Amino acid sequence: MGAPKQLLHVDGRPMLLGIVDALLDGGVARVTVVAGTALREKLPPFPPRVHIAINDDPKTEMIDSIRIGLASSGRSDGYLICPSDAARITAADVRRCIDAFAKMSDQIVIATHAGRRGHPMIFPASLIAVVYSPACDSGLNQLAKNRPQLVREVACDSPGTLANVNTPADYSSTQ
């Protein structure tokens, strides 16, 4: 797409900044952004509650970046996962999921819109060993898929919970 997608502008600023702001404004206490060194050098300054973890291996999968982020994020009751290309996620979406998790902190909370699952996902700390296990080697979606009894879907108003920018057409839809 001519540039790292996290730096593409949505609403006049880098997409990643909008996502980080939505997370912080939605009630996340601390955000860990996983990025390669080359991308890190191009990122604008973040607020103090944002930590950068480095993943410089281009052969890794998303689950590897999630694991790197978890390893550097510190202890918590739950972990909210949101991809860096969720261009239109809102603070209200994040807040709704955090509020639901606070009421049922032993459950996996997944945002939905129009009946489809999206982001963010919050899982309890009690499941972190599973995330590091071979059970999730093919992706974090296996956590919920293999534990449907623990999943609580949270309906969100914003279609941003479903957004992922993977192609130029996806990016065009954010404009």
N, C-alpha and C positions, 0 to 999 in steps of 0.2 A: 504494500500500500504506500510505498515511498518513504515511510517513516515508521518507527515503532508505534504500534497502535495505541499504546498507553499515552503517547504524546499528541495524538490527533486531537484537534480542537472540537469540543462539544460545548456549545453555549459560550464560545469565545475564550476557552481555556483548556489546558490539557485534560483529556478524559479522566486520567487517573486522579487528578486533583478533585474533580467533581465527585468521584466515588469515595475518596478519602473523606471529603467534607460531609457527604451523606452518612458515612459510618460514624464519624465523630458527632455530628449534629443529631444522629439517631440514638446516641447513648453508648456507643462503644467506648470503653475506658482507654484502650490503647490499640493502635492499629500497627500491624506488622506487614510491610510491603516486601515481597520477595522479588528481586530483580537481579539481572546480570550487572556486572561492573560497568559495561559500556552504557547500558540504559541508566544506571544510577548516576553516572556523570552528567547526563542530560536532563535529569529530573529537576524541577524547581524546588526551592526550599519547602519543607513540610513543617507543620506545627510540631511543638515539642512532644506531643503524645504519639508521634509516628516514628516507628523504628524501621530501619531498612536491613533486611537479611539478604545475603548474596547467594545466588545460584548461577555459577558461570559455566555449568555443563550444558551445552546445547542439545545433548542427547536425552536429557531427562524429560519425563512426562509431568503433567500437572500435579499428580499425586506426590512427586518428589519435591516440587516447590511447596506444596502444602505441608509436607513433613518438615522441610527446612524452616518454614515459618513457625510451625508449632514448636520446634526445638528452640527457637530463639525468642518465643513470645512470653515465656514465664508461666507460672502456675495460675490456673483460673478454674472456675466452676464449670465453664463452658467455653467453646470456641466457635466463633462466627467465621464462616468461610464465604468469601465473595470474590469472584474473579475480577481481574483488573480491566476487563472489557465490558462490564455491566453498565454501559454508558448512561442509562436513564434511571438507575436505582435512586430512590428518594430517602430522605431521612425518616419520613413517615413509614415507609416500608420496613426500614431497619428497626425503628422503634416498635412497630407492631410485633415483629418477630422476637425482639428482646423481651417485651412485656409477656408474650406467650411463654417464652422459655423460663422467665422468672416464676411463672405459675406452675410449671411442670419441668423442673430442671433435670429430671431423669429421662427426658424424652429428646428425640431428634426433631427439631423444628425446621420446617421447610416452607419458604414463601411460595405462594401460588398466585396466579392471575388467570382468570377465565378457565379455571379447572386444570391448568398446566403448572407443573412444578418448575421453579426457577431458583433465584438467589435472593437473599442469603439463606444459608443453611447454618443452624447452630446445633452442635452436638455436645453432650455432657462429657466432662473430664473423665468419667468412668469408662468411656469408650476409646480413650486415646491409644491404648495398647492395640486395639483392633485396627486403628488407622495406620499404625506402624507395622502391622502384621501382613503376611501374604494375602489375607482376605481382602485387602484394599489395594493390592498391587495394580489392579486394572482400573482403579479410580475410586474416588471418594463416594461416588454414587452407590457403590457396593455396600457401604455402611447401612444406608437406609433400605436398599433392596433386600438385604439379608436379615433385616430386623423390622419388618413392616409393623409389628405390634408396638414398636417404639416411636413410630413416625406420627407427628402431628402437623398437619398442613395448616398454614395460616394464610387466609385470603387477604391479598393486598390490592389496593386500588390501582396501583401504577403498573402499566405494561413494562416498565423498566425492570421489573423482577425477572422478566424473560429475556431481556436483551443481552446479546453477545455480539461483539464486533469482530467477525472473522473474515469478512470479505469487503470489497469496496461497496457492494450493494448494502450490506449491513450498516456500514458507516454512513452511507447516503441517507438511510432511514433515520439516523440520529439528528440530521440537519433540519 
